[in-house]
Amino acid sequence: MLRIEHFSKTYSKGVKAVDDLSLHIAPGEIFGFIGHNGAGKTTTLRAVAGVMDFDQGTIIIDGHDIRTDTLAAKKATAFLPDNPDLYDFLTGIQFLNFIGDIYQIPGDARRNLIEKYAGAFQLTGNLGSPIGSYSHGMKQKLALISALIRRPRLLLLDEPFVGLDPTAAHLLKQFWAELCQEGGSVFFSTHVLEVAEKLCHRIAIIKQGRLIRMGSTAELVGDSTLEDLFLELEGDGHG
Ligand SMILES: Nc1ncnc2c1ncn2[C@@H]1O[C@H](COP(=O)(O)OP(=O)(O)OP(=O)(O)O)[C@@H](O)[C@H]1O
């Protein structure tokens, strides 16, 4: 579903944020991206989402190259940044319909999906209000709903659990499982190692822009915990 080959990104001031990263995510897989602050997670997610150019490498989403077949690659992908900017002057339902129009989600399916996700996240009663009046968590839920109604082949999320209440976090995990059952994949960054350990089929650990571990969660963690492994790798000067 996602193939990243030899991806590197250097920012204009000469900061090499990611260096020769390669990883593959299969259909139906939940893949966690772990690393300390500034390790290169957001940079990678932005490049995959097609919102940031890069120097080297190839990124293929569901068979489409993000650079040469951009529209098809973006159509297959929904990206949720860590702080999604929404249009405060629109109501929740206007925003969801705007997304529905852009991605050509047919009327009946759109209504059913909005009903399903807004109902689950207990946002139905707020959809008529301007987004500017929402709390941070409500905005986050609306952004999640806008991604989920698209039934993306690849769902990309940057720190999705920060700021979500426990019920919403539980629902999100459930919806990811549904997406994966339909052959979609989830690629997300997180600092919440317990969540990653429980949820992910596979995990990659990045340090100072370089991949230092990748594998199935069971394989990586073994008899230890992800937290122990992470702390050990952070401490040993690896990378
Ligand atoms: N727009 C930018 N211009 C210059 N340097 C940048 C820019 N964005 C990120 N960087 C640098 O690139 C490196 C990787 O940053 P990135 O945001 O990808 O890390 P991250 O793993 O997502 O960190 P965090 O966990 O704190 O969100 C850091 O050294 C950061 O300072």
The ligand as a MOL file (V3000), in Angstrom:
LIG
                    3D

  0  0  0     0  0            999 V3000
M  V30 BEGIN CTAB
M  V30 COUNTS 31 33 0 0 0
M  V30 BEGIN ATOM
M  V30 1 N 10.2670 23.7920 8.2180 0
M  V30 2 C 11.4370 23.4070 8.7190 0
M  V30 3 N 12.5800 24.0940 8.4620 0
M  V30 4 C 13.7800 23.6920 8.9590 0
M  V30 5 N 13.9410 22.5960 9.7340 0
M  V30 6 C 12.8500 21.8610 10.0090 0
M  V30 7 C 11.5390 22.2310 9.5300 0
M  V30 8 N 10.6410 21.3150 9.9900 0
M  V30 9 C 11.3500 20.4200 10.7140 0
M  V30 10 N 12.6670 20.7480 10.7270 0
M  V30 11 C 13.7520 20.0030 11.3800 0
M  V30 12 O 13.7460 18.6800 10.8650 0
M  V30 13 C 14.0110 17.7330 11.8900 0
M  V30 14 C 12.8580 16.7340 11.9460 0
M  V30 15 O 11.6590 17.3870 12.3700 0
M  V30 16 P 10.2420 16.6570 12.4000 0
M  V30 17 O 9.2180 17.7150 12.6600 0
M  V30 18 O 10.1080 15.8320 11.1930 0
M  V30 19 O 10.4190 15.7150 13.6880 0
M  V30 20 P 9.3430 14.8350 14.4890 0
M  V30 21 O 9.9390 13.4670 14.6130 0
M  V30 22 O 8.0180 14.9300 13.8730 0
M  V30 23 O 9.3590 15.5370 15.9200 0
M  V30 24 P 8.1990 15.7110 17.0400 0
M  V30 25 O 8.0720 14.3900 17.7220 0
M  V30 26 O 8.7710 16.7620 17.9340 0
M  V30 27 O 6.9390 16.1530 16.3220 0
M  V30 28 C 14.2220 18.5350 13.1680 0
M  V30 29 O 15.6000 18.7490 13.3090 0
M  V30 30 C 13.5220 19.8540 12.8780 0
M  V30 31 O 14.1340 20.9080 13.5800 0
M  V30 END ATOM
M  V30 BEGIN BOND
M  V30 1 1 1 2
M  V30 2 1 2 3
M  V30 3 2 2 7
M  V30 4 2 3 4
M  V30 5 1 4 5
M  V30 6 2 5 6
M  V30 7 1 6 7
M  V30 8 1 6 10
M  V30 9 1 7 8
M  V30 10 2 8 9
M  V30 11 1 9 10
M  V30 12 1 10 11
M  V30 13 1 11 12
M  V30 14 1 11 30
M  V30 15 1 12 13
M  V30 16 1 13 14
M  V30 17 1 13 28
M  V30 18 1 14 15
M  V30 19 1 15 16
M  V30 20 2 16 17
M  V30 21 1 16 18
M  V30 22 1 16 19
M  V30 23 1 19 20
M  V30 24 2 20 21
M  V30 25 1 20 22
M  V30 26 1 20 23
M  V30 27 1 23 24
M  V30 28 2 24 25
M  V30 29 1 24 26
M  V30 30 1 24 27
M  V30 31 1 28 29
M  V30 32 1 28 30
M  V30 33 1 30 31
M  V30 END BOND
M  V30 END CTAB
M  END
